[in-house]
Amino acid sequence: MTAERSPDDPDWPAVTAPAALDLLELDGSIAECRACPRLVAWREQVATDKRAAFRDQTYWGRPAPGFGDPTAGILIVGLAPAAHGANRTGRMFTGDRSGDFLFAALHAAGLANQPTSTHIDDGLRLTGVRITAPVHCAPPENKPTPDERRRCGPWLSRELELVRPRVAVVLGGFGWDALLRTLAEQGWAVPRPRPRFGHGAEVTLRRGEASLTLLGCFHVSQQNTFTGRLTPAMIGAVLDRARELAGV
């Protein structure tokens, strides 16, 4: 998956996602990735120096693949796994307050069979939706570097090719910029200057006969949900618009 040089080399190349992979194989390959030394060290340190509330649990401590319906019309794009959420449980937005908010909204919108996501075997199923992120490892302070985003980019690119969503709900500016960069590299007609992120932002891109609509939504972080910057009604409106556009 990586070149022969040290990954500390500034010219260390991005991951190459084999074109023949299906989603199951892609997810397995993502979970084995070690392309970013800083992220590998951090995710494994967190898995050893556990939060006290989870000291008896075995942390996942690896990249967290995407999750959900393999034929989803709606792709939700976040930022990166939380240190004691997905990095602990192995599933996107599972086991933390951000996930509590997101899955309650998905359930209210009829896109999830239950409003909670506590562990990987809790029976949660998504219909018409898949969740992913431009960076698959938990980063220190929830801040991936541009180079880490670049190295992880081919995973997102391949996931888009395999899922072929009609709508992308993008949680926050980091995911918005990362997705637009990936789509531009894939040959989608991304306007210049690139559309700016904002809650409720909507832009439709085209590539040949295909179209993909991006919907902006403030991230489901505690900082946003606890302060009321993002409310259940606000994310509910975005999800309703996504369902309308995707025909889900």
Disulfide bonds with the S-S distance in Angstrom:
none
